[in-house]
Amino acid sequence: MDNNIARHIAAVAHQILGQLDDLRSFLEVNCEPGVSVTYGEALTAISRTIDMDLLGKLFLSYPELKQEIESKFAKFGEFVLP
């Protein structure tokens, strides 16, 4: 796979993880505790799958990409495409 495609996959995955985290926070504020816990657990499972099964495999194949992303997070607070 081309490095740019791998970079794009990582960027989209990080955007999705951020949206899932925002949704979890939204549920905590706007729903009863039982509802936010039930759906929050499902969102956590989805996030874990994206992190481990998608990004984990991607970073094994492209270790330099992980370093690039960590560097951009440290500098900008998020992963931004060039």
Buried (B, 14 or more C-beta within 10 A) or exposed (E): EEEEEBBEBBBEBBEBBEEBEEBBEEBBEEBEEEEBEEBBEEBEEBBEEBEEEBBEEBBEEBEEBBEBBEEBEEEEEEBEEE
